[in-house]
C-alpha cells in the first residue's frame, strides 16, 4: 500500500530505518502501518502513473 504522512507529522519507517518521506512510499500492509492509519499519522493514497492519461 502507498502511504504518506499527514501534514506536520514525522513518521518512522522501521523497514527502512528512516522517516517516511513527505511524498510517501510504498510500504508493506502490516499491523504497524494499519495502526498508523487508524491513529491518523498517515493517509493511504493511490500512486498515480506518470504520463498522459488518455
C-alpha distance matrix in Angstrom:
0.0 3.8 6.4 10.2 13.2 15.6 18.9 21.1 18.8 18.4 15.6 16.0 13.5 15.3 13.9 15.3 18.1 17.8 16.5 13.2 14.6 15.4 13.8 10.3 8.4 5.5 5.5 6.3 5.9 9.6 12.4 12.4 9.2 10.2 13.6 12.7 11.3 14.5 16.6 15.7 14.9 11.6 10.3 7.2 8.0 8.1 9.0 12.6 14.7 17.7 21.0 23.1 21.9 24.8
3.8 0.0 3.8 7.0 10.5 13.0 16.0 18.4 16.4 16.1 13.8 14.8 12.6 15.2 14.1 14.6 17.3 16.2 14.5 10.9 11.5 12.0 10.1 6.8 5.6 4.2 6.0 8.6 8.9 12.2 14.6 13.6 10.1 11.7 14.5 12.6 11.3 14.9 16.4 14.8 13.6 9.9 8.6 5.9 5.7 6.4 6.6 10.4 12.8 15.3 18.8 21.1 20.2 23.5
6.4 3.8 0.0 3.8 6.9 9.4 12.5 14.8 12.7 12.7 10.6 12.2 10.8 13.9 13.8 14.1 16.1 14.6 12.2 8.6 9.5 9.5 8.7 5.3 5.8 6.4 7.1 9.9 9.9 12.2 13.7 12.1 8.5 10.3 12.3 9.7 8.7 12.5 13.3 11.4 9.9 6.2 5.5 4.4 5.7 8.3 8.9 12.5 15.4 17.4 21.0 23.2 22.4 25.8
10.2 7.0 3.8 0.0 3.8 6.5 9.2 11.4 9.7 9.9 8.9 11.2 10.8 14.4 14.9 14.5 15.9 13.5 10.5 7.0 7.1 6.1 6.1 3.8 6.5 8.9 9.9 13.0 13.3 15.2 16.2 13.9 10.6 12.6 13.7 10.4 9.9 13.5 13.4 10.8 8.7 5.4 5.6 6.7 7.2 10.2 10.4 13.4 16.4 17.7 21.3 23.5 23.1 26.7
13.2 10.5 6.9 3.8 0.0 3.8 6.4 8.0 5.9 6.8 6.5 9.7 10.7 14.3 15.6 15.2 15.7 13.0 9.5 6.9 7.5 6.0 8.1 6.8 9.5 12.1 12.3 15.2 15.2 16.3 16.4 13.7 11.0 12.9 13.0 9.2 9.4 12.5 11.4 8.8 6.0 4.2 6.3 8.9 10.3 13.6 14.1 16.9 19.9 21.1 24.5 26.7 26.3 30.0
15.6 13.0 9.4 6.5 3.8 0.0 3.8 6.3 5.8 8.5 9.1 12.8 14.2 17.6 19.3 18.9 19.2 16.5 12.8 10.5 10.7 8.2 10.2 9.8 12.8 15.3 15.6 18.3 17.7 18.7 18.5 16.0 13.3 14.4 14.1 10.5 9.9 12.3 10.9 7.5 5.9 5.2 6.3 9.8 11.0 14.7 15.7 18.1 21.4 22.4 25.7 27.5 26.8 30.4
18.9 16.0 12.5 9.2 6.4 3.8 0.0 3.8 5.7 8.7 10.8 14.5 16.3 19.9 21.6 20.7 20.6 17.5 13.7 12.1 11.4 8.2 10.8 11.6 15.0 18.0 18.6 21.6 21.3 22.3 22.0 19.3 16.8 18.1 17.5 13.8 13.6 15.7 13.8 10.5 8.9 8.9 9.9 13.2 13.8 17.2 17.8 19.7 22.9 23.4 26.4 28.2 27.9 31.5
21.1 18.4 14.8 11.4 8.0 6.3 3.8 0.0 3.8 6.9 9.8 13.4 16.0 19.2 21.5 20.5 19.7 16.5 12.8 12.2 11.9 9.5 12.8 13.5 16.7 19.8 20.0 22.8 22.7 23.2 22.6 19.5 17.6 19.2 17.9 14.3 15.0 16.7 14.1 11.5 9.3 10.5 12.6 16.0 17.0 20.5 20.8 23.0 26.0 26.3 29.4 31.4 31.3 35.0
18.8 16.4 12.7 9.7 5.9 5.8 5.7 3.8 0.0 3.8 6.2 9.8 12.5 15.6 18.1 17.4 16.5 13.6 10.0 9.5 10.3 8.9 12.3 12.0 14.6 17.5 17.1 19.7 19.7 19.9 19.1 15.9 14.3 16.1 14.7 11.0 12.4 14.3 11.6 9.6 6.5 8.1 11.0 14.4 16.0 19.5 19.9 22.6 25.5 26.2 29.6 31.8 31.6 35.3
18.4 16.1 12.7 9.9 6.8 8.5 8.7 6.9 3.8 0.0 3.8 6.7 9.7 12.7 15.2 14.1 13.0 10.0 6.5 7.1 8.5 8.4 12.0 11.4 13.3 16.2 15.6 18.3 18.9 18.8 18.3 14.8 13.6 16.2 14.9 11.3 13.5 15.7 13.2 11.9 8.2 9.3 12.6 15.3 16.9 20.2 20.1 22.9 25.5 26.1 29.7 32.2 32.3 36.0
15.6 13.8 10.6 8.9 6.5 9.1 10.8 9.8 6.2 3.8 0.0 3.8 6.5 9.5 12.0 11.7 10.9 8.6 5.5 5.5 8.5 9.4 12.2 10.4 11.5 13.8 12.6 14.8 15.4 15.1 14.7 11.1 10.1 12.9 11.8 8.5 11.0 13.5 11.5 10.8 7.0 7.7 11.3 13.5 15.6 18.7 18.8 22.0 24.6 25.7 29.3 31.9 31.8 35.4
16.0 14.8 12.2 11.2 9.7 12.8 14.5 13.4 9.8 6.7 3.8 0.0 3.8 6.0 9.0 8.7 7.3 5.8 4.3 5.9 9.4 11.6 14.0 11.8 11.8 13.7 11.9 13.8 15.0 14.3 14.1 10.3 10.3 13.7 12.7 10.1 13.1 15.5 13.8 13.9 10.3 10.7 14.1 15.6 17.7 20.4 20.1 23.5 25.7 26.7 30.5 33.4 33.4 37.0
13.5 12.6 10.8 10.8 10.7 14.2 16.3 16.0 12.5 9.7 6.5 3.8 0.0 3.8 5.6 5.6 5.8 5.5 5.4 5.5 9.2 12.0 13.5 10.7 9.5 10.8 8.7 10.5 12.4 12.0 12.7 9.3 9.0 12.7 12.7 10.6 13.2 16.0 15.2 15.2 11.9 11.3 14.0 14.6 16.5 18.7 18.2 21.7 23.5 24.8 28.6 31.5 31.6 35.1
15.3 15.2 13.9 14.4 14.3 17.6 19.9 19.2 15.6 12.7 9.5 6.0 3.8 0.0 3.8 5.5 4.9 7.0 8.3 9.3 12.8 15.8 17.1 14.3 12.5 13.0 10.2 10.9 12.9 11.6 12.1 9.0 10.1 13.6 13.4 12.2 15.2 17.5 16.8 17.6 14.6 14.3 17.1 17.4 19.6 21.5 21.1 24.7 26.3 27.7 31.5 34.5 34.5 37.9
13.9 14.1 13.8 14.9 15.6 19.3 21.6 21.5 18.1 15.2 12.0 9.0 5.6 3.8 0.0 3.8 5.8 8.2 10.0 10.2 13.2 16.5 17.0 14.0 11.4 11.1 8.5 8.9 11.8 11.2 12.8 10.4 10.9 14.5 15.2 14.2 16.6 19.2 19.1 19.7 16.8 15.7 17.9 17.5 19.2 20.5 19.6 23.2 24.4 25.9 29.5 32.7 32.8 36.0
15.3 14.6 14.1 14.5 15.2 18.9 20.7 20.5 17.4 14.1 11.7 8.7 5.6 5.5 3.8 0.0 3.8 5.5 8.0 8.7 11.0 14.7 15.3 12.9 10.5 11.3 9.8 11.4 14.5 14.5 16.1 13.3 13.3 17.0 17.6 15.9 18.2 21.2 20.7 20.7 17.4 16.3 18.4 18.3 19.4 20.7 19.3 22.6 23.6 24.5 28.2 31.5 32.0 35.4
18.1 17.3 16.1 15.9 15.7 19.2 20.6 19.7 16.5 13.0 10.9 7.3 5.8 4.9 5.8 3.8 0.0 3.8 7.1 9.3 11.9 15.4 16.8 14.8 13.2 14.5 12.7 14.2 16.8 16.2 17.0 13.8 14.4 18.1 17.9 16.1 19.0 21.6 20.5 20.8 17.3 16.9 19.7 20.2 21.7 23.4 22.2 25.5 26.7 27.5 31.2 34.5 35.1 38.5
17.8 16.2 14.6 13.5 13.0 16.5 17.5 16.5 13.6 10.0 8.6 5.8 5.5 7.0 8.2 5.5 3.8 0.0 3.8 6.6 8.7 12.1 13.9 12.4 11.7 13.9 12.8 15.2 17.6 17.4 18.1 14.7 14.5 18.2 17.9 15.4 18.1 20.9 19.5 19.1 15.5 15.1 17.8 18.8 20.0 21.9 20.7 23.7 25.2 25.7 29.3 32.6 33.2 36.8
16.5 14.5 12.2 10.5 9.5 12.8 13.7 12.8 10.0 6.5 5.5 4.3 5.4 8.3 10.0 8.0 7.1 3.8 0.0 3.8 6.1 8.9 11.3 10.0 10.2 13.0 12.3 15.1 16.9 17.0 17.5 13.9 13.0 16.6 16.2 13.1 15.5 18.4 16.8 16.0 12.2 11.9 14.8 16.2 17.4 19.8 18.8 21.9 23.7 24.2 27.9 31.0 31.4 35.1
13.2 10.9 8.6 7.0 6.9 10.5 12.1 12.2 9.5 7.1 5.5 5.9 5.5 9.3 10.2 8.7 9.3 6.6 3.8 0.0 3.8 6.5 8.3 6.3 6.8 9.8 9.6 12.8 14.5 15.3 16.2 12.9 11.1 14.5 14.8 11.6 13.2 16.5 15.5 14.2 10.7 9.3 11.6 12.7 13.7 16.0 15.1 18.2 20.3 21.1 24.8 27.7 27.9 31.6
14.6 11.5 9.5 7.1 7.5 10.7 11.4 11.9 10.3 8.5 8.5 9.4 9.2 12.8 13.2 11.0 11.9 8.7 6.1 3.8 0.0 3.8 5.3 5.2 6.9 10.5 11.7 15.3 17.0 18.4 19.6 16.5 14.3 17.5 18.0 14.6 15.5 19.0 18.0 16.0 12.8 11.0 12.5 13.5 13.5 15.5 14.0 16.6 18.4 18.6 22.2 25.2 25.8 29.5
15.4 12.0 9.5 6.1 6.0 8.2 8.2 9.5 8.9 8.4 9.4 11.6 12.0 15.8 16.5 14.7 15.4 12.1 8.9 6.5 3.8 0.0 3.8 5.4 8.7 12.3 13.8 17.4 18.5 20.1 21.0 18.1 15.4 18.0 18.5 14.8 15.1 18.5 17.3 14.7 11.9 10.0 11.1 12.6 12.2 14.6 13.6 15.7 18.0 18.1 21.5 24.1 24.5 28.3
13.8 10.1 8.7 6.1 8.1 10.2 10.8 12.8 12.3 12.0 12.2 14.0 13.5 17.1 17.0 15.3 16.8 13.9 11.3 8.3 5.3 3.8 0.0 3.8 7.0 10.4 12.8 16.6 17.8 20.0 21.5 19.1 16.0 18.5 19.7 16.3 16.0 19.6 19.2 16.4 14.0 11.3 11.2 11.7 10.3 11.9 10.2 12.1 14.2 14.3 17.8 20.5 20.9 24.7
10.3 6.8 5.3 3.8 6.8 9.8 11.6 13.5 12.0 11.4 10.4 11.8 10.7 14.3 14.0 12.9 14.8 12.4 10.0 6.3 5.2 5.4 3.8 0.0 3.8 7.1 9.2 12.8 14.0 16.3 17.9 15.6 12.5 15.1 16.5 13.4 13.2 16.9 16.9 14.6 12.1 9.1 9.1 9.1 8.5 10.3 9.1 12.0 14.3 15.2 18.9 21.6 21.7 25.3
8.4 5.6 5.8 6.5 9.5 12.8 15.0 16.7 14.6 13.3 11.5 11.8 9.5 12.5 11.4 10.5 13.2 11.7 10.2 6.8 6.9 8.7 7.0 3.8 0.0 3.8 6.1 9.9 11.8 14.2 16.4 14.4 11.5 14.4 16.3 13.7 13.8 17.6 18.0 16.3 13.9 10.8 11.0 9.9 9.7 10.6 9.1 12.4 14.1 15.4 19.2 22.1 22.2 25.6
5.5 4.2 6.4 8.9 12.1 15.3 18.0 19.8 17.5 16.2 13.8 13.7 10.8 13.0 11.1 11.3 14.5 13.9 13.0 9.8 10.5 12.3 10.4 7.1 3.8 0.0 3.8 7.1 9.2 12.1 14.9 13.7 10.9 13.3 16.0 14.1 13.9 17.5 18.6 17.4 15.5 12.2 11.9 9.8 9.7 9.8 8.6 12.1 13.6 15.6 19.3 22.1 21.8 25.0
5.5 6.0 7.1 9.9 12.3 15.6 18.6 20.0 17.1 15.6 12.6 11.9 8.7 10.2 8.5 9.8 12.7 12.8 12.3 9.6 11.7 13.8 12.8 9.2 6.1 3.8 0.0 3.8 6.3 8.6 11.5 10.2 7.9 10.7 13.2 11.9 12.3 15.6 16.8 16.3 14.4 11.6 12.1 10.3 11.5 12.3 11.9 15.6 17.2 19.4 23.1 25.7 25.3 28.4
6.3 8.6 9.9 13.0 15.2 18.3 21.6 22.8 19.7 18.3 14.8 13.8 10.5 10.9 8.9 11.4 14.2 15.2 15.1 12.8 15.3 17.4 16.6 12.8 9.9 7.1 3.8 0.0 3.8 5.8 9.3 9.2 7.8 9.8 12.7 12.5 12.9 15.7 17.3 17.5 16.1 13.7 14.1 12.1 13.8 14.3 14.4 18.1 19.6 22.1 25.6 28.1 27.4 30.3
5.9 8.9 9.9 13.3 15.2 17.7 21.3 22.7 19.7 18.9 15.4 15.0 12.4 12.9 11.8 14.5 16.8 17.6 16.9 14.5 17.0 18.5 17.8 14.0 11.8 9.2 6.3 3.8 0.0 3.8 7.1 8.1 6.3 7.0 10.4 10.9 10.6 13.0 15.2 15.7 15.0 12.7 12.7 10.6 13.0 13.8 14.9 18.5 20.5 23.4 26.8 28.9 27.7 30.5
9.6 12.2 12.2 15.2 16.3 18.7 22.3 23.2 19.9 18.8 15.1 14.3 12.0 11.6 11.2 14.5 16.2 17.4 17.0 15.3 18.4 20.1 20.0 16.3 14.2 12.1 8.6 5.8 3.8 0.0 3.8 5.5 5.7 6.2 8.6 10.1 10.8 12.4 14.3 15.7 14.9 13.6 14.4 13.1 16.0 17.2 18.4 22.1 24.2 26.9 30.4 32.6 31.4 34.2
12.4 14.6 13.7 16.2 16.4 18.5 22.0 22.6 19.1 18.3 14.7 14.1 12.7 12.1 12.8 16.1 17.0 18.1 17.5 16.2 19.6 21.0 21.5 17.9 16.4 14.9 11.5 9.3 7.1 3.8 0.0 3.8 5.6 5.0 6.0 8.6 9.8 10.3 12.0 14.1 13.8 13.3 14.7 14.2 17.6 19.4 21.0 24.7 27.0 29.7 33.3 35.3 34.1 37.0
12.4 13.6 12.1 13.9 13.7 16.0 19.3 19.5 15.9 14.8 11.1 10.3 9.3 9.0 10.4 13.3 13.8 14.7 13.9 12.9 16.5 18.1 19.1 15.6 14.4 13.7 10.2 9.2 8.1 5.5 3.8 0.0 3.8 5.5 5.3 6.4 8.8 10.1 10.6 12.5 11.2 11.2 13.3 13.5 16.8 19.0 20.2 24.0 26.4 28.7 32.4 34.7 33.7 36.9
9.2 10.1 8.5 10.6 11.0 13.3 16.8 17.6 14.3 13.6 10.1 10.3 9.0 10.1 10.9 13.3 14.4 14.5 13.0 11.1 14.3 15.4 16.0 12.5 11.5 10.9 7.9 7.8 6.3 5.7 5.6 3.8 0.0 3.8 5.3 4.9 6.2 8.6 9.7 10.5 9.3 8.2 9.8 9.7 13.0 15.3 16.6 20.3 22.9 25.3 28.9 31.1 30.1 33.3
10.2 11.7 10.3 12.6 12.9 14.4 18.1 19.2 16.1 16.2 12.9 13.7 12.7 13.6 14.5 17.0 18.1 18.2 16.6 14.5 17.5 18.0 18.5 15.1 14.4 13.3 10.7 9.8 7.0 6.2 5.0 5.5 3.8 0.0 3.8 5.4 5.0 6.2 8.6 9.9 10.1 9.3 10.0 9.8 13.4 15.7 17.8 21.3 24.2 26.9 30.3 32.1 30.7 33.7
13.6 14.5 12.3 13.7 13.0 14.1 17.5 17.9 14.7 14.9 11.8 12.7 12.7 13.4 15.2 17.6 17.9 17.9 16.2 14.8 18.0 18.5 19.7 16.5 16.3 16.0 13.2 12.7 10.4 8.6 6.0 5.3 5.3 3.8 0.0 3.8 5.3 5.0 6.0 8.5 8.7 9.4 11.2 12.1 15.8 18.6 20.6 24.1 27.1 29.6 33.1 35.0 33.6 36.7
12.7 12.6 9.7 10.4 9.2 10.5 13.8 14.3 11.0 11.3 8.5 10.1 10.6 12.2 14.2 15.9 16.1 15.4 13.1 11.6 14.6 14.8 16.3 13.4 13.7 14.1 11.9 12.5 10.9 10.1 8.6 6.4 4.9 5.4 3.8 0.0 3.8 5.5 5.1 6.2 5.2 5.9 8.5 10.1 13.7 16.8 18.5 22.0 25.0 27.1 30.7 32.7 31.6 34.9
11.3 11.3 8.7 9.9 9.4 9.9 13.6 15.0 12.4 13.5 11.0 13.1 13.2 15.2 16.6 18.2 19.0 18.1 15.5 13.2 15.5 15.1 16.0 13.2 13.8 13.9 12.3 12.9 10.6 10.8 9.8 8.8 6.2 5.0 5.3 3.8 0.0 3.8 5.5 5.2 6.1 5.3 6.1 7.4 11.2 14.3 16.6 19.9 23.1 25.5 28.9 30.6 29.1 32.3
14.5 14.9 12.5 13.5 12.5 12.3 15.7 16.7 14.3 15.7 13.5 15.5 16.0 17.5 19.2 21.2 21.6 20.9 18.4 16.5 19.0 18.5 19.6 16.9 17.6 17.5 15.6 15.7 13.0 12.4 10.3 10.1 8.6 6.2 5.0 5.5 3.8 0.0 3.8 5.4 7.8 8.4 9.2 10.7 14.4 17.5 20.0 23.2 26.6 29.0 32.3 33.8 32.1 35.2
16.6 16.4 13.3 13.4 11.4 10.9 13.8 14.1 11.6 13.2 11.5 13.8 15.2 16.8 19.1 20.7 20.5 19.5 16.8 15.5 18.0 17.3 19.2 16.9 18.0 18.6 16.8 17.3 15.2 14.3 12.0 10.6 9.7 8.6 6.0 5.1 5.5 3.8 0.0 3.8 5.6 7.9 9.9 12.4 15.9 19.4 21.5 24.7 28.1 30.2 33.5 35.2 33.8 37.1
15.7 14.8 11.4 10.8 8.8 7.5 10.5 11.5 9.6 11.9 10.8 13.9 15.2 17.6 19.7 20.7 20.8 19.1 16.0 14.2 16.0 14.7 16.4 14.6 16.3 17.4 16.3 17.5 15.7 15.7 14.1 12.5 10.5 9.9 8.5 6.2 5.2 5.4 3.8 0.0 3.8 5.6 7.0 10.2 13.3 16.9 19.1 22.0 25.5 27.4 30.7 32.2 30.9 34.2
14.9 13.6 9.9 8.7 6.0 5.9 8.9 9.3 6.5 8.2 7.0 10.3 11.9 14.6 16.8 17.4 17.3 15.5 12.2 10.7 12.8 11.9 14.0 12.1 13.9 15.5 14.4 16.1 15.0 14.9 13.8 11.2 9.3 10.1 8.7 5.2 6.1 7.8 5.6 3.8 0.0 3.8 7.1 10.3 13.2 16.8 18.3 21.3 24.6 26.2 29.7 31.6 30.7 34.2
11.6 9.9 6.2 5.4 4.2 5.2 8.9 10.5 8.1 9.3 7.7 10.7 11.3 14.3 15.7 16.3 16.9 15.1 11.9 9.3 11.0 10.0 11.3 9.1 10.8 12.2 11.6 13.7 12.7 13.6 13.3 11.2 8.2 9.3 9.4 5.9 5.3 8.4 7.9 5.6 3.8 0.0 3.8 6.8 9.5 13.1 14.5 17.6 20.9 22.6 26.1 28.0 27.1 30.5
10.3 8.6 5.5 5.6 6.3 6.3 9.9 12.6 11.0 12.6 11.3 14.1 14.0 17.1 17.9 18.4 19.7 17.8 14.8 11.6 12.5 11.1 11.2 9.1 11.0 11.9 12.1 14.1 12.7 14.4 14.7 13.3 9.8 10.0 11.2 8.5 6.1 9.2 9.9 7.0 7.1 3.8 0.0 3.8 6.3 10.0 12.1 15.0 18.4 20.5 23.7 25.3 24.1 27.4
7.2 5.9 4.4 6.7 8.9 9.8 13.2 16.0 14.4 15.3 13.5 15.6 14.6 17.4 17.5 18.3 20.2 18.8 16.2 12.7 13.5 12.6 11.7 9.1 9.9 9.8 10.3 12.1 10.6 13.1 14.2 13.5 9.7 9.8 12.1 10.1 7.4 10.7 12.4 10.2 10.3 6.8 3.8 0.0 3.8 6.9 9.4 12.5 15.9 18.4 21.6 23.2 21.7 24.9
8.0 5.7 5.7 7.2 10.3 11.0 13.8 17.0 16.0 16.9 15.6 17.7 16.5 19.6 19.2 19.4 21.7 20.0 17.4 13.7 13.5 12.2 10.3 8.5 9.7 9.7 11.5 13.8 13.0 16.0 17.6 16.8 13.0 13.4 15.8 13.7 11.2 14.4 15.9 13.3 13.2 9.5 6.3 3.8 0.0 3.8 6.2 8.9 12.4 14.9 18.0 19.4 18.0 21.3
8.1 6.4 8.3 10.2 13.6 14.7 17.2 20.5 19.5 20.2 18.7 20.4 18.7 21.5 20.5 20.7 23.4 21.9 19.8 16.0 15.5 14.6 11.9 10.3 10.6 9.8 12.3 14.3 13.8 17.2 19.4 19.0 15.3 15.7 18.6 16.8 14.3 17.5 19.4 16.9 16.8 13.1 10.0 6.9 3.8 0.0 3.8 6.1 9.4 12.4 15.3 16.6 15.0 18.1
9.0 6.6 8.9 10.4 14.1 15.7 17.8 20.8 19.9 20.1 18.8 20.1 18.2 21.1 19.6 19.3 22.2 20.7 18.8 15.1 14.0 13.6 10.2 9.1 9.1 8.6 11.9 14.4 14.9 18.4 21.0 20.2 16.6 17.8 20.6 18.5 16.6 20.0 21.5 19.1 18.3 14.5 12.1 9.4 6.2 3.8 0.0 3.8 6.6 9.2 12.5 14.5 13.7 17.1
12.6 10.4 12.5 13.4 16.9 18.1 19.7 23.0 22.6 22.9 22.0 23.5 21.7 24.7 23.2 22.6 25.5 23.7 21.9 18.2 16.6 15.7 12.1 12.0 12.4 12.1 15.6 18.1 18.5 22.1 24.7 24.0 20.3 21.3 24.1 22.0 19.9 23.2 24.7 22.0 21.3 17.6 15.0 12.5 8.9 6.1 3.8 0.0 3.8 6.4 9.2 10.8 10.0 13.5
14.7 12.8 15.4 16.4 19.9 21.4 22.9 26.0 25.5 25.5 24.6 25.7 23.5 26.3 24.4 23.6 26.7 25.2 23.7 20.3 18.4 18.0 14.2 14.3 14.1 13.6 17.2 19.6 20.5 24.2 27.0 26.4 22.9 24.2 27.1 25.0 23.1 26.6 28.1 25.5 24.6 20.9 18.4 15.9 12.4 9.4 6.6 3.8 0.0 3.8 6.4 8.6 8.5 11.8
17.7 15.3 17.4 17.7 21.1 22.4 23.4 26.3 26.2 26.1 25.7 26.7 24.8 27.7 25.9 24.5 27.5 25.7 24.2 21.1 18.6 18.1 14.3 15.2 15.4 15.6 19.4 22.1 23.4 26.9 29.7 28.7 25.3 26.9 29.6 27.1 25.5 29.0 30.2 27.4 26.2 22.6 20.5 18.4 14.9 12.4 9.2 6.4 3.8 0.0 3.8 7.0 8.6 11.9
21.0 18.8 21.0 21.3 24.5 25.7 26.4 29.4 29.6 29.7 29.3 30.5 28.6 31.5 29.5 28.2 31.2 29.3 27.9 24.8 22.2 21.5 17.8 18.9 19.2 19.3 23.1 25.6 26.8 30.4 33.3 32.4 28.9 30.3 33.1 30.7 28.9 32.3 33.5 30.7 29.7 26.1 23.7 21.6 18.0 15.3 12.5 9.2 6.4 3.8 0.0 3.8 6.6 9.3
23.1 21.1 23.2 23.5 26.7 27.5 28.2 31.4 31.8 32.2 31.9 33.4 31.5 34.5 32.7 31.5 34.5 32.6 31.0 27.7 25.2 24.1 20.5 21.6 22.1 22.1 25.7 28.1 28.9 32.6 35.3 34.7 31.1 32.1 35.0 32.7 30.6 33.8 35.2 32.2 31.6 28.0 25.3 23.2 19.4 16.6 14.5 10.8 8.6 7.0 3.8 0.0 3.8 5.9
21.9 20.2 22.4 23.1 26.3 26.8 27.9 31.3 31.6 32.3 31.8 33.4 31.6 34.5 32.8 32.0 35.1 33.2 31.4 27.9 25.8 24.5 20.9 21.7 22.2 21.8 25.3 27.4 27.7 31.4 34.1 33.7 30.1 30.7 33.6 31.6 29.1 32.1 33.8 30.9 30.7 27.1 24.1 21.7 18.0 15.0 13.7 10.0 8.5 8.6 6.6 3.8 0.0 3.8
24.8 23.5 25.8 26.7 30.0 30.4 31.5 35.0 35.3 36.0 35.4 37.0 35.1 37.9 36.0 35.4 38.5 36.8 35.1 31.6 29.5 28.3 24.7 25.3 25.6 25.0 28.4 30.3 30.5 34.2 37.0 36.9 33.3 33.7 36.7 34.9 32.3 35.2 37.1 34.2 34.2 30.5 27.4 24.9 21.3 18.1 17.1 13.5 11.8 11.9 9.3 5.9 3.8 0.0
